[in-house]
Amino acid sequence: MSFRHEKGVNVQVLLRCRPFSSDELKNNAPQVVTCNEYQREVAVSQSIAGKQIDRVFTFDKVFGPTAQQKDLYEQAVIPIVHEVLEGFNCTIFAYGQTGTGKTYTMEGECKRAKSGPNGELPLEAGVIPRSVKQIFDTLEGQNAEYSVKVTFLELYNEEITDLLAPEEISKVGIEDKQKKLLPLMEDGKGGVLVRGLEEEIVTSASEIFTLLERGSAKRRTAETLLNKQSSRSHSLFSITIHIKEATPEGEELIKCGKLNLVDLAGSENISRSGARDGRAREAGEINKSLLTLGRVINALVEHLGHIPYRDSKLTRLLRDSLGGRTKTCIIATVSPAVHCLEETLSTLDYAHRAKNIKNKPEVNQKMMKTTLIKDLYGEIERLKAEVFASREKSGVYLPKERYYQEEMERKSMADQIEQLGIKIETQQKEFEELQTQFNAKVEECSNLSNKLESTQNNLNQTNNILANTEETLKKCQYALKQRDFIIDEQKKAENALTHQACVLRSDLEKSLQDNASLFMKIAREDKLNACNRSVVNKFESDLAQDVGSLSNMVAASVSQQNEQLQCIEKFCHTFININDKAIGDLKKKVSASRNLYISHIEALENVVRLHKASANGSLEDISSMASSNANSVEELLAEESAQGKSIFDELQGTLSTQQGEISLFARELRKRFNDSIHHTTNISEFINGIFAKLMEESQELGSHANKIDEMQTKGIDEFQKAYEEQSRCEAQKLIADVTSLVSSHISRQKEMVDARLAGIKETCAGSKTFLDGHVSSVEGITTDAKRKWQEFYLQAENNAKDNADFSAAKHCRMELLLQKCVDTTEMALKHSKKTHESMTEMGQKHVLAIDTLVRNASESNEHHDAEINSARATAEEDVSKNSDDIIKHMEGTSQEEQEAVSGVLETTKAQAMILEKLRKDHSTQSGAIEQKARDTFHQKYMDYEPSGNTPVRCDTDVPSKMTIESLRAMPMETLLEEFRENHSFESFQGKEVKISPTTRSPLSEIN
């Protein structure tokens, strides 16, 4: 059951442009590739003959330099993986120049060490790890039975190696580790297979990641100028998935899908990549295989009859993906830098052509489970036979079926030999009869040969003459074609020059017309400027007259202003004289007031000085009383401190004695406690060691028992398998020759059974000895543990008794010391009470004396306060009287000032009226001048109005001298050399040489 696209499906082509590298950014490399992801277009800018030309390519999807690995996978690869799980065969391969990110796109960063905390892939993971993760996530989500197999091969210099094969150690070769080369064969169904390729069965994505890292480490890479880690080989990573399904009738079917992930080595220019020697040969092989891939794409697009799949192993491996039954996706990678422009255009051309390839994908036929199991059993039997034949190593190591087949062929060949012998005898008789006839014919043939020789000589002479004539004709035709080629090239150059002359003539005519228009415009502007100049001269004379009349009016106004200012100056002098006189009187009154105030202040200072003397006397009395009080208190405290010091010295001695005994007791107790802890720790460690030994012995005993059980079970199974194989082999041999092998068969079976039973008995005896040893060791460990525990018990009991006696003695000593401290403390308390009472009595006496002194000082302060109040009242009366006189004088002065100010105001009002009149006259004349200027410049002065005939300025494309020189026809010798390089005389067969009819466009560079 298969679903097939009869009309075909186009190959899906994606384009990815990498960002600039650090070196390109450092060198400020220009960008020539622009990606439009929304319109799925890629534009390439190139300069031809000084003109910027953009070539635009359209693809199924476009990813720019900022696109992430996740974006490309989600938009393009996820649907392909779903189709693989539906049973299709799909292929994804990356194509492009070296250093453009093919390996990064396919593999990326897939190391598990860099994965996320939940098993998530890193952002840099490529198509392969993401496809693997999606496949296993989908299969585990469906809860279906499945199996996954992977293969990983490398194509290097047209040699296929298995990247997942175990490394073989070479005994003779120079290298320690060699890669096994695998042959590429046809599978008989139109496809190809790699013989001996390792298929790894995997159960999780992590296993595939491990295999992928192991295979990628074996790939051949090298550093070039374009890429620090350039892949020097093609790689093919295949994932085959089998999923079990159940039909409605309950029949189990197996659905199969295959995903091929191809990472091609990049094409490179050897001169730019810096490849030398071996690297150059590698690059040549890579470019050769990629060139074959390009030819296959061209043949498929142009629907040619022959597709050159067999020209390269790469195209043979991709045969089903290009025009076959597989769904294919091509990821083309390019660089945006200008130094990769040639390879970028080549990659875009190939990818654009590949869009037109049509595949006819079909779902793989579902297999019945029984059929698959039957095939697997057949394969297992075949492998077993080969393994058994190689294990026996007697004679030629062949399977029995193949040996019997060769024996049958040998017998059939012997029969054929006998038949051929009989046939030879009959043919010998016929030969003798024919010999006689041959002799007769020989004589007749000799006569004919003489005639043939004479005819042959004549024919040779004629052929020589014809060959010379043909050679002369070929030379004439070759010379004629040379002349035609030279004439055609000169015609091309003449046409280009004629076209260029016509273009220049049209530009010259246009320039002459533009010059005539410009001269007419200049004449119109000159006439308009003459008219405007006369208007400006007339306006200048009128403006001079108006300005003269205005200046006369301003001069009259200035004379009037001077008169007014002289009047105001007189009023100001009068005002200043009055003000000076008032200020002199005010100064006299203020000086008198100051003298009066000074006299009152001196009287007040005398009263204060007297009050200060009396206060100082009272304070001296208080100070003497306080000093005598302090002396008496100091004497009392000295006496009491001497008695308290003796009491506290006695108490301190008692406490120090007690502290020493307590510290000694604590050290002794700590020592005993540490000894007890150390002893307990030793016992605990010993018991832990005993238990650890017991656990080890029990574990070792259990593991040995399990090992013995496994060995016995394995030995019985091996014996059973060997017995069955030997029996089956002997039975087949017995069929061939029963009489000769019966005795040897019975003896070999008896020897095998005896040997196996003897091995089992020895194993049992060894197990018994081992178990007895372990039991005795466990008993010894138990006895030691019991003895140690009794010693620990007795030691702990003795330590407890000693600690109890020592604690009782120390407790009695502590009680005596505490009682002595209590008596000393009671004595000190009585002495302190007595001292407190004497201090209280002395303090009361001192308080009474100080109270008397303070009362006397208070009465003296009240008397002084009354004297100060009377002096203050007298000063206030004098100040108020003086202030009234000053206020009256100020009022008189203010009235005189008001009269002077009123006169100034009247003069100012008259001046303001004159200024208002002057302003009106001035505004009238300035308005007339402004109106006259407006009429002159708005009505009479004319601006230039454009006529619309002035030519528009344009840049004329003037060809350079180098471009004009490039149009010149090449010299005769150069044309002859070019013709001879493209059409050598040896390859010339007299056929007509086709010259390209396309002509070069004017001013285009010759490629």
KAZI-V415458 format. One record per run of one state. SS is the DSSP state (@ for helix, = for strand, . for the rest). FROM is the first residue (numbers start at 1). LEN is the number of residues. If there is no record, write none. Layout:
ss: [SS & SS]
from: [FROM & FROM]
len: [LEN & LEN]
This chain:
ss: [. & = & . & = & . & = & . & @ & . & = & . & = & . & = & . & = & . & = & . & @ & . & = & . & @ & . & = & . & @ & . & = & . & @ & . & = & . & = & . & = & . & = & . & = & . & = & . & = & . & = & . & @ & . & = & . & = & . & = & . & = & . & = & . & @ & . & @ & . & @ & . & @ & . & = & . & = & @ & . & = & . & = & . & = & @ & . & @ & . & @ & . & @ & . & @ & .]
from: [1 & 4 & 5 & 9 & 11 & 12 & 19 & 22 & 27 & 31 & 32 & 33 & 37 & 41 & 49 & 51 & 59 & 61 & 64 & 69 & 86 & 89 & 98 & 102 & 107 & 108 & 109 & 112 & 115 & 125 & 126 & 127 & 143 & 146 & 157 & 159 & 163 & 168 & 170 & 177 & 179 & 181 & 183 & 184 & 187 & 192 & 195 & 200 & 203 & 205 & 219 & 221 & 223 & 230 & 232 & 234 & 247 & 252 & 264 & 267 & 268 & 270 & 274 & 278 & 302 & 309 & 312 & 313 & 318 & 327 & 336 & 337 & 338 & 355 & 358 & 360 & 362 & 363 & 367 & 369 & 393 & 400 & 737 & 738 & 941 & 961 & 967 & 972 & 983]
len: [3 & 1 & 4 & 2 & 1 & 7 & 3 & 5 & 4 & 1 & 1 & 4 & 4 & 8 & 2 & 8 & 2 & 3 & 5 & 17 & 3 & 9 & 4 & 5 & 1 & 1 & 3 & 3 & 10 & 1 & 1 & 16 & 3 & 11 & 2 & 4 & 5 & 2 & 7 & 2 & 2 & 2 & 1 & 3 & 5 & 3 & 5 & 3 & 2 & 14 & 2 & 2 & 7 & 2 & 2 & 13 & 5 & 12 & 3 & 1 & 2 & 4 & 4 & 24 & 7 & 3 & 1 & 5 & 9 & 9 & 1 & 1 & 17 & 3 & 2 & 2 & 1 & 4 & 2 & 24 & 7 & 337 & 1 & 203 & 20 & 6 & 5 & 11 & 25]
